Amino acid sequence: MQRFVPDLAIEIASKNDRFDALLAKVLRYRRCGTSEAWLFSIPTRQVFLYSERLTAILGEGDTFESPQIPEFSIRIGDLFAMIEAG
């Protein structure tokens, strides 16, 4: 049994990560009660969103925003640019 379940989980997959392993982790978060889980894939520049309200694949032109982080939003392409800049 999961002792702590976050409201929001974010995983960032780099080219060295096994995507299927991270996806399994994200889906486990959701099964345990996490409201939203986001999986960012740097190599493909896509974001996979799993939530109570939506399951979606987002691209660089879409926006990262969550009710778990009120009043915050950022274009996914800008977020990837910040991650890559280090």
C-alpha positions as a printed Julia matrix, in Angstrom:
86×3 Matrix{Float64}:
   0.0    0.0     0.0
   1.19   3.48   -0.88
   1.8    5.54    2.28
   2.05   8.93    0.59
   0.17   9.85   -2.57
   1.0   13.24   -4.11
  -1.71  15.33   -5.76
   0.62  15.96   -8.7
   3.48  13.83  -10.04
   5.92  14.91  -12.75
   8.45  12.61  -14.41
  11.01  13.8   -16.96
  12.31  11.16  -19.36
  15.77  11.72  -20.77
  17.29   9.77  -23.64
  18.89   7.39  -21.1
  15.6    6.48  -19.4
  13.4    3.57  -20.38
  10.15   5.19  -21.38
   8.04   2.14  -20.6
   9.41   2.03  -17.04
   8.57   5.69  -16.47
   5.12   5.23  -17.99
   4.48   2.31  -15.63
   5.51   4.56  -12.72
   3.15   7.33  -13.86
   0.25   4.89  -14.21
   1.03   3.48  -10.74
   0.74   7.02   -9.33
  -2.71   7.32  -10.89
  -3.86   3.91   -9.62
  -2.78   4.92   -6.11
  -4.84   8.11   -6.21
  -2.61  10.86   -7.61
  -4.91  13.41   -9.28
  -2.51  14.22  -12.11
   0.64  12.65  -13.48
   2.72  14.27  -16.22
   5.44  12.5   -18.18
   7.76  14.82  -20.11
   9.74  13.18  -22.93
  12.75  15.32  -23.8
  13.79  13.21  -26.83
  10.33  13.49  -28.48
   9.43  16.9   -27.0
   6.03  15.56  -25.99
   4.14  15.52  -22.71
   1.83  12.7   -21.67
  -0.88  13.78  -19.24
  -2.89  11.35  -17.14
  -5.49  12.88  -14.83
  -8.95  12.42  -13.4
 -10.31  14.74  -16.08
  -8.13  14.02  -19.11
  -5.63  11.73  -20.78
  -3.71  13.49  -23.55
  -0.49  13.79  -25.5
   0.62  17.4   -25.7
   3.15  19.07  -27.99
   5.36  22.13  -27.9
   2.51  24.49  -28.83
   0.31  23.32  -25.95
   0.31  24.68  -22.42
   1.4   23.04  -19.18
  -1.15  24.07  -16.57
  -2.71  22.25  -13.68
  -5.36  22.97  -11.07
  -2.74  21.62   -8.63
  -0.58  24.71   -9.36
  -3.08  27.6    -9.44
  -2.26  30.63  -11.62
   0.75  28.94  -13.25
   1.01  28.08  -16.92
   3.82  27.84  -19.44
   4.0   26.89  -23.11
   5.47  23.39  -23.3
   7.99  24.44  -25.96
   9.29  27.16  -23.63
   9.53  24.65  -20.79
  11.58  22.24  -22.92
  13.86  25.12  -23.94
  14.48  25.91  -20.26
  15.2   22.24  -19.46
  17.64  21.96  -22.35
  19.4   25.2   -21.39
  20.04  23.68  -17.97
